[in-house]
Amino acid sequence: MTAIVVSYVDKPEGWAALRRAVAEAKLRRARLVVVCARRVVDPDADPAIRAAREELESDGLPSAVEMTPVDREPADGLITVAEREGADFIVIGLRRRSAVGKLILGSNAQRVLLDAPCPVLAVKAAPGAA
């Protein structure tokens, strides 16, 4: 079975990535692996992670939710999962940044785009999404 790996954070760009990954997984009949790019003590008690799991369960997709290991950068965790799963592609969410922010921020997205072992689909949240 093919696999799609998606980076999820409880922000508009994270939800946009998750929803697009769900649509792609349905289209390709693929397994979806959600990598939560947050560090939480108890994933089962975290409302954002519960919301993501509920979204997946309602769609009936074969899926798994994993946490980024605490000792890794989010990009490293995402790339590691994609390599382990033999992912067909990775889905990430992007957000707009100021001119200065573009120069010094966004390193996780850039790392994934440059170092991923497979194609990367970058999606934006809808304008005005909160």
C-alpha positions as semicolon CSV with decimal commas, in nm:
position;residue;x (nm);y (nm);z (nm)
1;M;0,000;0,000;0,000
2;T;0,126;0,345;-0,084
3;A;0,183;0,598;0,192
4;I;0,146;0,971;0,228
5;V;0,313;1,153;0,516
6;V;0,175;1,487;0,635
7;S;0,311;1,741;0,880
8;Y;0,039;1,861;1,116
9;V;0,022;2,154;1,357
10;D;-0,298;2,299;1,503
11;K;-0,286;2,610;1,285
12;P;-0,459;2,701;0,958
13;E;-0,164;2,580;0,751
14;G;-0,158;2,251;0,944
15;W;-0,528;2,191;0,886
16;A;-0,489;2,280;0,517
17;A;-0,209;2,023;0,487
18;L;-0,409;1,758;0,673
19;R;-0,721;1,809;0,461
20;R;-0,523;1,797;0,138
21;A;-0,340;1,485;0,254
22;V;-0,673;1,318;0,335
23;A;-0,802;1,403;-0,013
24;E;-0,484;1,269;-0,175
25;A;-0,495;0,951;0,036
26;K;-0,855;0,887;-0,070
27;L;-0,769;0,946;-0,434
28;R;-0,471;0,711;-0,423
29;R;-0,611;0,464;-0,170
30;A;-0,303;0,528;0,037
31;R;-0,221;0,495;0,403
32;L;-0,185;0,833;0,572
33;V;0,079;0,897;0,838
34;V;0,027;1,220;1,031
35;V;0,339;1,357;1,198
36;C;0,255;1,608;1,470
37;A;0,521;1,872;1,476
38;R;0,454;1,963;1,838
39;R;0,609;1,849;2,156
40;V;0,343;1,741;2,403
41;V;0,366;1,538;2,719
42;D;0,052;1,330;2,665
43;P;-0,065;1,303;2,302
44;D;-0,391;1,136;2,409
45;A;-0,483;1,436;2,624
46;D;-0,389;1,701;2,366
47;P;-0,703;1,855;2,208
48;A;-0,530;1,936;1,877
49;I;-0,411;1,579;1,833
50;R;-0,752;1,442;1,931
51;A;-0,910;1,670;1,667
52;A;-0,672;1,538;1,400
53;R;-0,746;1,177;1,497
54;E;-1,121;1,246;1,486
55;E;-1,082;1,394;1,136
56;L;-0,903;1,079;1,020
57;E;-1,151;0,842;1,184
58;S;-1,445;1,021;1,025
59;D;-1,290;0,963;0,683
60;G;-1,223;0,594;0,749
61;L;-0,871;0,604;0,608
62;P;-0,598;0,365;0,712
63;S;-0,383;0,602;0,914
64;A;-0,147;0,657;1,202
65;V;-0,061;0,962;1,412
66;E;0,297;1,001;1,531
67;M;0,473;1,262;1,738
68;T;0,798;1,433;1,639
69;P;1,058;1,294;1,878
70;V;1,148;1,551;2,143
71;D;1,518;1,536;2,057
72;R;1,463;1,618;1,687
73;E;1,372;1,917;1,480
74;P;1,029;1,884;1,316
75;A;1,184;1,854;0,968
76;D;1,413;1,570;1,081
77;G;1,122;1,377;1,230
78;L;0,910;1,422;0,918
79;I;1,192;1,311;0,686
80;T;1,267;1,009;0,906
81;V;0,904;0,896;0,898
82;A;0,885;0,947;0,520
83;E;1,198;0,734;0,472
84;R;1,073;0,461;0,706
85;E;0,730;0,448;0,540
86;G;0,865;0,463;0,185
87;A;0,632;0,759;0,134
88;D;0,510;0,847;-0,213
89;F;0,512;1,209;-0,106
90;I;0,499;1,446;0,189
91;V;0,238;1,718;0,241
92;I;0,336;2,033;0,434
93;G;0,147;2,352;0,509
94;L;0,297;2,695;0,449
95;R;0,210;3,036;0,586
96;R;0,289;3,383;0,463
97;R;0,586;3,559;0,617
98;S;0,715;3,913;0,616
99;A;1,017;4,001;0,402
100;V;1,247;3,969;0,705
101;G;1,076;3,648;0,813
102;K;1,142;3,498;0,472
103;L;1,513;3,556;0,518
104;I;1,548;3,406;0,866
105;L;1,251;3,176;0,916
106;G;1,097;2,886;0,734
107;S;1,395;2,660;0,776
108;N;1,180;2,354;0,853
109;A;0,988;2,384;0,526
110;Q;1,309;2,447;0,336
111;R;1,478;2,145;0,495
112;V;1,185;1,921;0,402
113;L;1,176;2,052;0,046
114;L;1,550;2,001;-0,002
115;D;1,615;1,685;0,200
116;A;1,299;1,477;0,159
117;P;1,345;1,134;-0,003
118;C;1,030;1,190;-0,211
119;P;0,828;1,472;-0,371
120;V;0,680;1,737;-0,139
121;L;0,339;1,897;-0,184
122;A;0,322;2,239;-0,017
123;V;-0,024;2,385;0,050
124;K;-0,140;2,719;0,183
125;A;-0,427;2,786;0,420
126;A;-0,721;2,972;0,273
127;P;-0,682;3,351;0,297
128;G;-0,815;3,475;0,628
129;A;-0,824;3,128;0,784
130;A;-0,782;3,145;1,158
